[in-house]
Amino acid sequence: MLMENQSHVTEFLLLGLTTDAKQQVWLFASFLVMYLVNVVGNSVIIAAIRGDIRLHTPMYFFLSNLSFVDICFTNVIVPRMLANMLSKTKKVPFAQCLTQMYFFVACAITDSFLLAAMAIDRYVAICNPLHYTTTMNPRRCVLLVAASWVVSHLHSLTHTILMARLSFCGPNIIHHFFCDVQPLLTLSCSDTSINELLAFTEGSLVIMSPFIFIIVSYVYITHAVLKVPSGGGRYKVFSTCGSHLTVVALYYGTAISVYIRPSSTYSVTKDRVVTVIYTVVIPMLNPFIYSLRNRDMKQALRKLTRRTE
């Protein structure tokens, strides 16, 4: 079936964010800087956590995995986008387009599950501190991370296989800067009702399940924090969740606005801007969000800096 599809359309044209040559110059520079900041920043976070034994805890174990996924996430999108900006043809083969879509979806869903695992970790630490060590033991933490990867790749594989079964016989211009699900569906000349139904049902379930876990965890956390008698004590307990809540709000606010809705409401311009935020900007900001107000991370970064001097 894949070869059959390729006899119709063998490649797509990725238009990117703009066709204006002058705008592409500063966009290339901007995205190159954000890409480098993302890779270096998240790599430093991973190195700092691995190099400081005080950070060998479940919370930082999940954070190091989140940083690794963010590096993968950006590597799936940005290098191809930068190459496209320098290319005159802007062509991407059909198989490469599906491959990019597969890894993009897998990384995005892994991100959401890891954010849920971090929320569960905070819930146990604040609401059941006496059982924290036994509940969030190393084996369970590894299982949570492994489950995040397995579910994400199965989800992505399902959507990729269904996409590969579609016929693409008409226009091949993708008004986006990477091969995403919705732009590809709009180009298909086949019946996409099954794809859309699965995206809206199973896709919503996979995206919203971690979000529901996060919401429920923070309801219990808020209830526990309000029981703390002093205002300073409440702030100290809840401040450990501030960075995580910031990332959750940014990530889910943008992702839900793009994916949890019918394809008839798809908007090229709006979706491209929103997608830039959660594929490039948020992964770049994560190292700063998790380190600027975290005393333990600051100490680990200073220790790493001294070691490299």
Residue frames relative to the residue before (quaternion, step in Angstrom):
aa qw qx qy qz dx dy dz
M 1.0000 0.0000 0.0000 0.0000 0.00 0.00 0.00
L 0.6254 0.5463 -0.3395 0.4418 3.57 1.06 -0.76
M 0.6593 0.4984 -0.3057 0.4728 3.59 0.98 -0.87
E 0.6104 0.5562 -0.3397 0.4502 3.51 1.14 -0.71
N 0.6381 0.5206 -0.3153 0.4715 3.54 1.04 -0.86
Q 0.6953 0.5046 -0.2849 0.4252 3.53 0.88 -0.98
S 0.5701 0.5681 -0.3959 0.4422 3.62 1.20 -0.32
H 0.6463 0.4707 -0.3143 0.5118 3.58 1.24 -0.39
V 0.7943 -0.0252 0.0673 0.6033 3.57 0.64 -1.15
T 0.1714 -0.8158 0.5479 0.0695 3.57 -0.54 1.15
E 0.8029 0.0663 -0.0307 0.5916 3.57 1.22 -0.34
F 0.3045 -0.7261 0.5883 0.1844 3.52 -1.31 0.44
L 0.3373 -0.7002 0.5867 0.2274 3.53 -1.31 0.38
L 0.1949 -0.7787 0.5890 0.0936 3.58 -0.59 1.17
L 0.2882 -0.7993 0.5032 0.1576 3.58 -0.36 1.21
G 0.3777 -0.7388 0.4805 0.2839 3.59 1.16 -0.51
L 0.7453 -0.4022 0.2920 0.4444 3.55 -1.27 -0.39
T 0.8010 -0.0351 0.0438 0.5961 3.59 1.12 -0.62
T 0.3578 -0.7113 0.5579 0.2338 3.56 -1.26 0.43
D 0.4864 0.6577 -0.4269 0.3856 3.59 1.33 -0.01
A 0.4444 -0.7286 0.4600 0.2449 3.59 -0.60 1.17
K 0.6578 0.5119 -0.3160 0.4532 3.61 0.97 -0.83
Q 0.6624 0.4934 -0.3073 0.4726 3.58 0.96 -0.82
Q 0.6268 0.5630 -0.3427 0.4156 3.58 1.05 -0.72
V 0.5878 0.5830 -0.3703 0.4213 3.60 1.12 -0.60
W 0.7437 0.3813 -0.2412 0.4932 3.60 0.75 -1.00
L 0.5874 0.5505 -0.3761 0.4587 3.60 1.17 -0.46
F 0.6254 0.5343 -0.3300 0.4631 3.57 1.03 -0.83
A 0.6736 0.4933 -0.2932 0.4658 3.58 0.88 -0.95
S 0.6624 0.5204 -0.3047 0.4445 3.59 0.94 -0.91
F 0.7153 0.4465 -0.2621 0.4693 3.57 0.84 -0.98
L 0.5960 0.5464 -0.3655 0.4612 3.59 1.12 -0.56
V 0.6513 0.5037 -0.3074 0.4770 3.59 0.97 -0.87
M 0.6701 0.4945 -0.3022 0.4637 3.61 0.89 -0.92
Y 0.6269 0.5402 -0.3277 0.4558 3.57 1.05 -0.77
L 0.6858 0.4792 -0.2830 0.4689 3.57 0.88 -0.97
V 0.6333 0.5221 -0.3281 0.4677 3.59 1.01 -0.81
N 0.6347 0.5403 -0.3132 0.4551 3.57 1.02 -0.87
V 0.7122 0.4593 -0.2663 0.4593 3.58 0.70 -1.10
V 0.6871 0.4694 -0.2873 0.4743 3.59 0.87 -0.96
G 0.6725 0.5222 -0.2995 0.4306 3.60 0.86 -0.99
N 0.7094 0.4424 -0.2649 0.4805 3.57 0.83 -0.95
S 0.6102 0.5385 -0.3478 0.4656 3.60 1.12 -0.62
V 0.6400 0.5180 -0.3172 0.4706 3.58 1.04 -0.79
I 0.6181 0.5386 -0.3382 0.4621 3.60 1.02 -0.80
I 0.6613 0.5005 -0.3030 0.4694 3.59 0.90 -0.94
A 0.6732 0.4985 -0.2954 0.4594 3.60 0.90 -0.94
A 0.6516 0.5216 -0.3156 0.4514 3.59 0.98 -0.85
I 0.6635 0.4992 -0.3014 0.4687 3.58 0.98 -0.86
R 0.6728 0.4914 -0.2940 0.4685 3.58 0.94 -0.88
G 0.7305 0.4687 -0.2383 0.4357 3.59 1.05 -0.75
D 0.7210 0.3741 -0.2357 0.5336 3.59 1.26 -0.19
I 0.3844 -0.7653 0.4710 0.2113 3.56 -0.43 1.24
R 0.5856 0.5856 -0.3706 0.4205 3.61 1.17 -0.48
L 0.7003 0.4475 -0.2609 0.4911 3.57 1.22 -0.47
H 0.4789 0.6462 -0.4535 0.3839 3.59 1.24 0.29
T 0.3700 0.6926 -0.5046 0.3587 3.52 0.63 1.27
P 0.6943 -0.4829 0.3148 0.4309 3.62 -1.19 0.36
M 0.6452 0.5411 -0.3405 0.4184 3.60 0.88 -0.90
Y 0.7348 0.4075 -0.2346 0.4888 3.58 0.87 -0.92
F 0.5412 0.5788 -0.3977 0.4625 3.58 1.23 -0.35
F 0.6724 0.4689 -0.2860 0.4962 3.58 0.97 -0.90
L 0.6386 0.5332 -0.3303 0.4459 3.59 1.00 -0.78
S 0.6543 0.5012 -0.3220 0.4658 3.61 0.95 -0.79
N 0.6409 0.5047 -0.3195 0.4821 3.59 1.07 -0.69
L 0.6231 0.5288 -0.3318 0.4712 3.57 1.07 -0.75
S 0.6433 0.5167 -0.3183 0.4667 3.59 1.00 -0.82
F 0.6399 0.5214 -0.3215 0.4639 3.58 1.01 -0.81
V 0.6601 0.4960 -0.3054 0.4743 3.59 0.94 -0.88
D 0.6329 0.5345 -0.3332 0.4502 3.60 1.02 -0.75
I 0.6204 0.5186 -0.3386 0.4812 3.58 1.09 -0.69
C 0.6538 0.5005 -0.3040 0.4792 3.60 0.95 -0.90
F 0.6176 0.5771 -0.3229 0.4258 3.56 0.98 -0.98
T 0.7227 0.4362 -0.2459 0.4764 3.56 0.76 -1.06
N 0.6389 0.5344 -0.3315 0.4430 3.60 1.04 -0.71
V 0.5968 0.5553 -0.3559 0.4569 3.58 1.19 -0.48
I 0.7747 0.3902 -0.1691 0.4679 3.57 1.01 -0.88
V 0.7758 0.4589 -0.2365 0.3628 3.55 0.46 -1.28
P 0.6511 0.5163 -0.3674 0.4178 3.70 0.74 -0.79
R 0.6520 0.4985 -0.3097 0.4801 3.60 0.98 -0.83
M 0.6487 0.5170 -0.3189 0.4585 3.59 1.00 -0.83
L 0.6570 0.5017 -0.3092 0.4701 3.61 0.98 -0.83
A 0.6421 0.5167 -0.3166 0.4696 3.58 1.02 -0.83
N 0.6386 0.5361 -0.3171 0.4520 3.57 1.04 -0.80
M 0.6328 0.5422 -0.3317 0.4422 3.57 1.05 -0.78
L 0.7024 0.4465 -0.2549 0.4923 3.58 1.14 -0.67
S 0.6466 0.5362 -0.3063 0.4479 3.56 1.27 -0.43
K 0.4180 -0.6981 0.5235 0.2527 3.56 -1.13 0.67
T 0.6961 0.4894 -0.2779 0.4458 3.59 1.05 -0.69
K 0.1381 -0.8341 0.5152 0.1409 3.60 1.08 -0.81
K 0.3925 0.7346 -0.4668 0.2972 3.58 1.15 0.60
V 0.0468 -0.7632 0.6436 0.0341 3.55 -1.18 0.69
P 0.4578 -0.6960 0.4752 0.2833 3.64 -0.74 1.00
F 0.6594 -0.5406 0.3627 0.3760 3.53 -1.19 0.69
A 0.6823 0.4938 -0.2919 0.4533 3.60 0.85 -0.99
Q 0.6558 0.5056 -0.3119 0.4658 3.60 1.00 -0.80
C 0.6141 0.5517 -0.3345 0.4545 3.54 1.10 -0.73
L 0.6693 0.4817 -0.2915 0.4848 3.58 0.95 -0.88
T 0.6295 0.5365 -0.3322 0.4534 3.58 1.04 -0.77
Q 0.6524 0.5029 -0.3124 0.4731 3.57 0.96 -0.87
M 0.6387 0.5253 -0.3235 0.4598 3.58 0.97 -0.84
Y 0.6378 0.5465 -0.3224 0.4366 3.58 0.97 -0.92
F 0.7373 0.4191 -0.2470 0.4686 3.60 0.72 -1.03
F 0.5860 0.5644 -0.3691 0.4492 3.58 1.14 -0.58
V 0.6858 0.4755 -0.2819 0.4734 3.58 0.81 -1.02
A 0.6460 0.5303 -0.3226 0.4444 3.61 0.94 -0.90
C 0.6870 0.4762 -0.2877 0.4674 3.61 0.88 -0.91
A 0.6433 0.5336 -0.3253 0.4423 3.58 0.98 -0.85
I 0.6926 0.4602 -0.2802 0.4795 3.59 0.90 -0.90
T 0.6077 0.5397 -0.3559 0.4613 3.61 1.04 -0.69
D 0.6011 0.5645 -0.3405 0.4517 3.57 1.04 -0.80
S 0.6997 0.4815 -0.2816 0.4464 3.58 0.81 -1.01
F 0.6577 0.4987 -0.3133 0.4696 3.60 1.01 -0.77
L 0.6408 0.5099 -0.3302 0.4693 3.60 1.03 -0.70
L 0.6170 0.5286 -0.3403 0.4734 3.59 1.08 -0.68
A 0.6339 0.5125 -0.3200 0.4829 3.58 1.11 -0.72
A 0.6343 0.5273 -0.3247 0.4629 3.60 0.99 -0.82
M 0.6484 0.5095 -0.3122 0.4716 3.58 1.05 -0.78
A 0.6319 0.5195 -0.3319 0.4698 3.60 1.06 -0.69
I 0.6353 0.5170 -0.3224 0.4745 3.59 1.01 -0.82
D 0.6251 0.5428 -0.3263 0.4563 3.57 1.03 -0.83
R 0.6712 0.4837 -0.2966 0.4770 3.60 0.93 -0.88
Y 0.6134 0.5541 -0.3396 0.4488 3.59 1.06 -0.78
V 0.6870 0.4725 -0.2866 0.4719 3.59 0.84 -0.98
A 0.6613 0.5289 -0.3067 0.4347 3.60 0.95 -0.90
I 0.7498 0.3957 -0.2103 0.4869 3.59 0.98 -0.83
C 0.7630 0.3893 -0.2035 0.4743 3.59 0.90 -0.90
N 0.7953 0.1305 -0.0744 0.5873 3.61 1.13 -0.60
P 0.0125 -0.8655 0.5006 0.0099 3.60 0.72 1.04
L 0.6353 0.5515 -0.3363 0.4233 3.61 1.06 -0.67
H 0.7374 0.3778 -0.2116 0.5184 3.58 1.18 -0.57
Y 0.3588 0.7849 -0.4576 0.2140 3.57 1.33 0.03
T 0.6882 0.5052 -0.2942 0.4296 3.59 0.79 -1.02
T 0.7103 0.4398 -0.2657 0.4810 3.58 0.95 -0.83
T 0.6608 0.5101 -0.3130 0.4530 3.60 1.01 -0.77
M 0.7787 0.2588 -0.1337 0.5557 3.58 0.83 -1.00
N 0.1263 0.8090 -0.5580 0.1350 3.57 0.73 1.07
P 0.6998 -0.4946 0.3007 0.4187 3.63 -1.17 0.48
R 0.6444 0.5305 -0.3337 0.4382 3.60 0.92 -0.83
R 0.6770 0.4881 -0.2956 0.4648 3.59 0.93 -0.90
C 0.6292 0.5340 -0.3334 0.4558 3.58 1.03 -0.74
V 0.6494 0.5032 -0.3089 0.4792 3.58 0.98 -0.87
L 0.6423 0.5237 -0.3211 0.4583 3.59 1.00 -0.81
L 0.6381 0.5253 -0.3254 0.4593 3.60 0.99 -0.80
V 0.6699 0.4836 -0.2972 0.4785 3.58 0.95 -0.86
A 0.6524 0.5148 -0.3116 0.4606 3.59 0.95 -0.92
A 0.6478 0.5159 -0.3130 0.4650 3.59 0.99 -0.86
S 0.6111 0.5551 -0.3416 0.4492 3.59 1.05 -0.75
W 0.6845 0.4795 -0.2787 0.4731 3.56 0.92 -0.92
V 0.6733 0.5092 -0.3070 0.4395 3.60 0.86 -0.95
V 0.6782 0.4844 -0.2960 0.4667 3.60 0.82 -1.00
S 0.6538 0.5315 -0.3118 0.4392 3.58 0.95 -0.89
H 0.7006 0.4575 -0.2767 0.4725 3.59 0.90 -0.90
L 0.6158 0.5208 -0.3530 0.4742 3.61 1.06 -0.60
H 0.6312 0.5283 -0.3141 0.4730 3.57 1.02 -0.85
S 0.6878 0.4829 -0.2749 0.4671 3.57 0.87 -0.99
L 0.6399 0.5346 -0.3233 0.4475 3.58 0.99 -0.84
T 0.6257 0.5489 -0.3285 0.4464 3.58 1.01 -0.82
H 0.7082 0.4532 -0.2628 0.4733 3.58 0.84 -0.99
T 0.6371 0.5301 -0.3307 0.4513 3.59 1.06 -0.68
I 0.6424 0.5148 -0.3176 0.4705 3.59 1.00 -0.84
L 0.6638 0.4954 -0.3038 0.4708 3.59 0.94 -0.86
M 0.6384 0.5138 -0.3270 0.4708 3.58 1.06 -0.72
A 0.6537 0.5286 -0.3121 0.4425 3.60 1.00 -0.84
R 0.6381 0.5397 -0.3209 0.4457 3.61 1.18 -0.51
L 0.5849 0.5942 -0.3705 0.4093 3.59 1.22 -0.36
S 0.3926 -0.6853 0.5597 0.2509 3.54 -1.29 0.46
F 0.1037 -0.7641 0.6353 0.0433 3.55 -1.06 0.86
C 0.1148 0.8407 -0.5099 0.1414 3.55 -0.05 1.32
G 0.6675 0.4986 -0.3022 0.4632 3.58 1.26 -0.10
P 0.8163 -0.1159 0.1139 0.5543 3.60 -0.85 -0.93
N 0.2195 -0.7946 0.5568 0.1025 3.56 -1.08 0.73
I 0.4592 0.6823 -0.4465 0.3526 3.59 1.20 0.44
I 0.1676 -0.7795 0.5996 0.0689 3.57 -0.71 1.13
H 0.2593 -0.7790 0.5567 0.1265 3.57 -0.58 1.17
H 0.5515 0.5554 -0.4028 0.4745 3.54 0.68 1.16
F 0.4828 -0.6687 0.4707 0.3134 3.59 -1.27 0.12
F 0.7710 0.1093 -0.1498 0.6093 3.60 1.28 0.26
C 0.5996 -0.5808 0.4162 0.3604 3.56 -1.30 0.26
D 0.0127 0.8035 -0.5904 0.0754 3.55 -0.16 1.33
V 0.6893 -0.5104 0.3264 0.3972 3.56 -1.26 0.41
Q 0.7238 0.4731 -0.2700 0.4236 3.59 0.63 -1.10
P 0.6592 0.4942 -0.3384 0.4546 3.67 0.83 -0.78
L 0.6508 0.5052 -0.3228 0.4658 3.60 1.04 -0.72
L 0.6358 0.5361 -0.3341 0.4435 3.59 0.98 -0.80
T 0.6582 0.5209 -0.3190 0.4401 3.59 0.99 -0.77
L 0.6750 0.4916 -0.2940 0.4651 3.62 1.20 -0.45
S 0.5642 0.6357 -0.3870 0.3575 3.60 1.17 -0.42
C 0.2961 -0.7411 0.5732 0.1860 3.55 -1.11 0.74
S 0.5359 0.5930 -0.4093 0.4400 3.61 1.30 0.28
D 0.6051 -0.5002 0.4551 0.4201 3.53 -1.36 -0.04
T 0.1435 -0.8293 0.5382 0.0439 3.59 -0.49 1.19
S 0.3208 0.7923 -0.4791 0.1993 3.59 1.25 0.21
I 0.6415 0.5149 -0.3324 0.4614 3.61 1.01 -0.77
N 0.6445 0.5204 -0.3164 0.4623 3.58 0.95 -0.86
E 0.6866 0.4818 -0.2833 0.4650 3.55 0.90 -0.96
L 0.6353 0.5263 -0.3282 0.4601 3.58 1.02 -0.80
L 0.6693 0.4914 -0.2962 0.4721 3.58 0.94 -0.91
A 0.6469 0.5228 -0.3215 0.4525 3.59 0.97 -0.84
F 0.7135 0.4575 -0.2590 0.4632 3.57 0.97 -0.87
T 0.7232 0.4058 -0.2444 0.5025 3.63 1.09 -0.64
E 0.7633 0.3379 -0.1914 0.5163 3.58 0.39 -1.24
G 0.6393 0.5299 -0.3264 0.4517 3.58 1.00 -0.82
S 0.6524 0.5047 -0.3086 0.4738 3.57 0.96 -0.87
L 0.6397 0.5342 -0.3173 0.4524 3.57 1.02 -0.86
V 0.6876 0.4836 -0.2842 0.4611 3.59 0.88 -0.96
I 0.6869 0.4646 -0.2843 0.4811 3.59 1.00 -0.78
M 0.7445 0.4425 -0.2299 0.4439 3.57 0.88 -0.97
S 0.5501 0.6255 -0.4068 0.3750 3.63 1.11 -0.53
P 0.6780 0.4541 -0.3109 0.4873 3.63 0.80 -0.87
F 0.6299 0.5456 -0.3332 0.4410 3.57 1.03 -0.81
I 0.6454 0.5100 -0.3153 0.4732 3.59 1.00 -0.81
F 0.6152 0.5348 -0.3377 0.4707 3.60 1.04 -0.80
I 0.6538 0.5147 -0.3087 0.4608 3.58 0.97 -0.89
I 0.6614 0.5116 -0.3053 0.4558 3.59 0.89 -0.96
V 0.6747 0.4910 -0.2950 0.4655 3.59 0.84 -1.00
S 0.6294 0.5397 -0.3340 0.4484 3.60 0.97 -0.86
Y 0.7248 0.4421 -0.2557 0.4624 3.57 0.87 -0.93
V 0.5409 0.5685 -0.4104 0.4645 3.60 1.19 -0.30
Y 0.6854 0.4627 -0.2752 0.4903 3.58 0.91 -0.93
I 0.6301 0.5334 -0.3332 0.4556 3.60 1.02 -0.79
T 0.6542 0.5129 -0.3049 0.4649 3.59 0.93 -0.93
H 0.6377 0.5272 -0.3172 0.4635 3.57 1.00 -0.87
A 0.6757 0.4869 -0.2889 0.4721 3.60 0.97 -0.88
V 0.6520 0.5258 -0.3136 0.4473 3.60 0.99 -0.86
L 0.6517 0.5340 -0.3140 0.4376 3.59 1.01 -0.80
K 0.6171 0.5481 -0.3393 0.4512 3.57 1.25 -0.37
V 0.5283 0.6177 -0.4110 0.4130 3.59 1.26 -0.33
P 0.4684 -0.7415 0.3988 0.2678 3.63 -0.58 1.10
S 0.7772 0.3388 -0.1960 0.4927 3.64 0.81 -0.89
G 0.5725 -0.6009 0.4439 0.3379 3.54 -1.18 0.67
G 0.6399 0.5303 -0.3182 0.4561 3.57 1.04 -0.80
G 0.6441 0.5227 -0.3101 0.4646 3.54 1.07 -0.79
R 0.6375 0.5233 -0.3193 0.4667 3.57 1.03 -0.84
Y 0.6565 0.5096 -0.3101 0.4616 3.58 0.95 -0.89
K 0.6548 0.5278 -0.3146 0.4400 3.58 0.94 -0.90
V 0.6698 0.4909 -0.2968 0.4715 3.59 0.96 -0.88
F 0.7365 0.4392 -0.2441 0.4528 3.57 0.79 -1.02
S 0.5642 0.6193 -0.3884 0.3839 3.61 1.17 -0.50
T 0.5889 0.5751 -0.3713 0.4295 3.61 1.17 -0.48
C 0.7000 0.4531 -0.2606 0.4867 3.59 1.25 -0.37
G 0.4624 0.7383 -0.4201 0.2541 3.58 1.24 -0.34
S 0.6734 0.4992 -0.2980 0.4566 3.59 0.87 -0.96
H 0.6600 0.5137 -0.3031 0.4568 3.55 0.95 -0.92
L 0.6553 0.5145 -0.3120 0.4566 3.59 0.94 -0.87
T 0.6200 0.5501 -0.3346 0.4484 3.59 1.04 -0.78
V 0.6829 0.4803 -0.2795 0.4743 3.57 0.89 -0.98
V 0.6331 0.5339 -0.3280 0.4544 3.60 0.98 -0.85
A 0.6654 0.5075 -0.3050 0.4547 3.59 0.88 -0.95
L 0.6755 0.4866 -0.2953 0.4688 3.60 0.93 -0.90
Y 0.6986 0.4932 -0.2782 0.4374 3.56 0.83 -1.03
Y 0.7526 0.3966 -0.2329 0.4713 3.59 0.69 -1.05
G 0.5826 0.5849 -0.3757 0.4211 3.58 1.10 -0.59
T 0.7185 0.4170 -0.2447 0.5000 3.57 0.99 -0.85
A 0.6696 0.5212 -0.3135 0.4262 3.62 0.87 -0.93
I 0.6689 0.5001 -0.3076 0.4559 3.59 0.89 -0.90
S 0.6494 0.5307 -0.3272 0.4355 3.60 0.99 -0.80
V 0.6947 0.4564 -0.2752 0.4830 3.61 1.17 -0.53
Y 0.8321 0.3182 -0.1190 0.4384 3.59 0.75 -1.05
I 0.7189 0.4177 -0.2769 0.4818 3.63 0.98 -0.63
R 0.6022 0.4913 -0.4069 0.4800 3.54 0.43 1.30
P 0.6275 -0.5450 0.3868 0.3995 3.61 -1.19 0.43
S 0.5674 -0.6185 0.4254 0.3386 3.59 -1.13 0.67
S 0.5448 0.6270 -0.3999 0.3875 3.62 1.20 -0.37
T 0.6923 0.4540 -0.2748 0.4889 3.59 1.21 -0.46
Y 0.3584 0.7613 -0.4729 0.2613 3.58 1.30 0.17
S 0.0597 -0.7871 0.6139 -0.0072 3.56 -0.88 1.03
V 0.4534 -0.7235 0.4526 0.2572 3.57 -0.58 1.20
T 0.7237 0.4592 -0.2617 0.4437 3.59 0.66 -1.13
K 0.6843 0.4916 -0.2884 0.4549 3.58 0.81 -1.02
D 0.6985 0.4879 -0.2823 0.4409 3.57 0.83 -0.98
R 0.6126 0.5416 -0.3581 0.4507 3.60 1.05 -0.65
V 0.6649 0.5021 -0.3036 0.4622 3.58 0.92 -0.90
V 0.6770 0.4874 -0.2917 0.4679 3.58 0.88 -0.96
T 0.6503 0.5280 -0.3163 0.4453 3.58 1.00 -0.83
V 0.5883 0.5619 -0.3642 0.4533 3.60 1.08 -0.69
I 0.6370 0.5557 -0.3317 0.4188 3.58 0.98 -0.87
Y 0.8050 0.3148 -0.1888 0.4660 3.60 0.68 -0.98
T 0.6634 0.4756 -0.3341 0.4712 3.64 1.19 -0.15
V 0.7925 0.2687 -0.1296 0.5319 3.60 1.09 -0.64
V 0.7351 0.4553 -0.2533 0.4338 3.58 0.68 -1.12
I 0.7003 0.4774 -0.2904 0.4441 3.62 0.75 -1.01
P 0.6575 0.4831 -0.3376 0.4694 3.67 0.85 -0.77
M 0.6334 0.5220 -0.3315 0.4652 3.59 1.12 -0.62
L 0.6997 0.4834 -0.2624 0.4559 3.59 1.03 -0.83
N 0.5227 0.6892 -0.4011 0.3015 3.61 1.10 -0.64
P 0.6591 0.5017 -0.3415 0.4443 3.67 0.80 -0.82
F 0.6721 0.4868 -0.2965 0.4727 3.59 1.03 -0.80
I 0.6421 0.5349 -0.3225 0.4446 3.58 0.97 -0.87
Y 0.7507 0.4142 -0.2202 0.4653 3.57 0.90 -0.93
S 0.7441 0.4190 -0.2390 0.4623 3.62 1.16 -0.31
L 0.6139 0.6052 -0.3640 0.3526 3.61 0.99 -0.74
R 0.7921 0.2591 -0.1387 0.5350 3.61 0.97 -0.81
N 0.5818 0.5658 -0.3679 0.4539 3.57 1.26 0.35
R 0.3634 -0.7745 0.4789 0.1966 3.56 -0.36 1.27
D 0.6478 0.5243 -0.3207 0.4501 3.59 0.98 -0.85
M 0.6606 0.4965 -0.3066 0.4723 3.58 0.98 -0.83
K 0.6244 0.5371 -0.3408 0.4533 3.60 1.00 -0.77
Q 0.6624 0.4993 -0.3035 0.4688 3.58 0.96 -0.88
A 0.6509 0.5122 -0.3117 0.4656 3.58 1.01 -0.82
L 0.6512 0.5088 -0.3133 0.4679 3.59 1.04 -0.76
R 0.6329 0.5129 -0.3281 0.4783 3.59 1.05 -0.76
K 0.6365 0.5278 -0.3148 0.4660 3.57 1.05 -0.84
L 0.6555 0.5042 -0.3040 0.4730 3.59 1.02 -0.87
T 0.6395 0.5330 -0.3194 0.4528 3.59 1.02 -0.81
R 0.6580 0.5064 -0.3053 0.4663 3.57 0.96 -0.87
R 0.6511 0.5333 -0.3090 0.4429 3.56 1.04 -0.80
T 0.7109 0.4568 -0.2548 0.4701 3.60 1.07 -0.74
E 0.5556 0.6215 -0.3942 0.3869 3.59 1.24 -0.26
